[in-house]
Amino acid sequence: MNDFFSTFADEFPQVRAGLWVTLEATALGALLALVLAFALGLMAGSRLLLIRGVSRAIVEFFRGTSLYVQLFWLYYAMPPLTGYELTPLVCGVVAFGLNFGAYGSEVVRGAINSVPRGQYEAAIALNLSPARRLWKVILPQAWVQMIPSFTNLLIQLMKATPLLWLISAADLMTVIQQLRDRTGETLIAYLVLLAVYFVLAYALTLLMNLLERAAKRRLGLHTGAKGLLRNRRVTTTTAGGAG
């Protein structure tokens, strides 16, 4: 045990660099997944059959194939086919983004569909364009419902980052594995790894909880199109009385 922690202290800059790679893969993968989730989720609600079909095909493909295989394909199979070789970190970010973006798209689609129909009707009554209806009325309500599911996906993504070790990325898993090989302390090495990932997951949960509370406060009392309609009526009445 002493050998492991002594080596850990000596190699702390390397451990810190590995932790940074893990955080970078998590953040960038989550950002790509979020963009794809909204793109594919909104496409799934399109009136055009072709757009819905493309969205469904992409989602089912990446949900129905293993993340392991997707990661290996990007790193090992794609370079001979395309002539382009991605770094291990980029491969991980792309694989995480595609895989978790596909799952996230179902969260987006379900949350949008769960917004009461009356909100759509009230937004139409306000003569809002489709884009403004979506941005001002539907998404603020749907976003609050998405956050808990997005929290679970974010934590799952973070816990998937040790897969980067399989393609020789210098992430936290790789560094701890190297320390284990040097010291022979298997139990301590993996206990440290478990503790670090638990702390990271807990920190992400707290951050997402803060985001959820902020989203609920922002939504406030005047929720959705009915709130907008009520505000407009109040403004109109006030202007009429002032005249």
Stockholm file with secondary structure:
# STOCKHOLM 1.0

chainA/1-243         MNDFFSTFADEFPQVRAGLWVTLEATALGALLALVLAFALGLMAGSRLLLIRGVSRAIVEFFRGTSLYVQLFWLYYAMPPLTGYELTPLVCGVVAFGLNFGAYGSEVVRGAINSVPRGQYEAAIALNLSPARRLWKVILPQAWVQMIPSFTNLLIQLMKATPLLWLISAADLMTVIQQLRDRTGETLIAYLVLLAVYFVLAYALTLLMNLLERAAKRRLGLHTGAKGLLRNRRVTTTTAGGAG
#=GR chainA/1-243 SS CHHHHHHHHHTHHHHHHHHHHHHHHHHHHHHHHHHHHHHHHHHHTCSCHHHHHHHHHHHHHHHHSCHHHHHHIIIIIHHHHHSCCCCHHHHHHHHHHHHHHHHHHHHHHHHHHHSCHHHHHHHHHTTCCHHHIIIIIIHHHHHHHHHHHHHHHHHHHHHHGGGGGGGTCCSHHHHHHHHHHHHCCHHHHHHHHHHHHHHHHHHHHHHHHHHHHHHHHHHCSSCHHHHHHHHHHHHHHHHHHHC
#=GC SS_cons         CHHHHHHHHHTHHHHHHHHHHHHHHHHHHHHHHHHHHHHHHHHHTCSCHHHHHHHHHHHHHHHHSCHHHHHHIIIIIHHHHHSCCCCHHHHHHHHHHHHHHHHHHHHHHHHHHHSCHHHHHHHHHTTCCHHHIIIIIIHHHHHHHHHHHHHHHHHHHHHHGGGGGGGTCCSHHHHHHHHHHHHCCHHHHHHHHHHHHHHHHHHHHHHHHHHHHHHHHHHCSSCHHHHHHHHHHHHHHHHHHHC
//
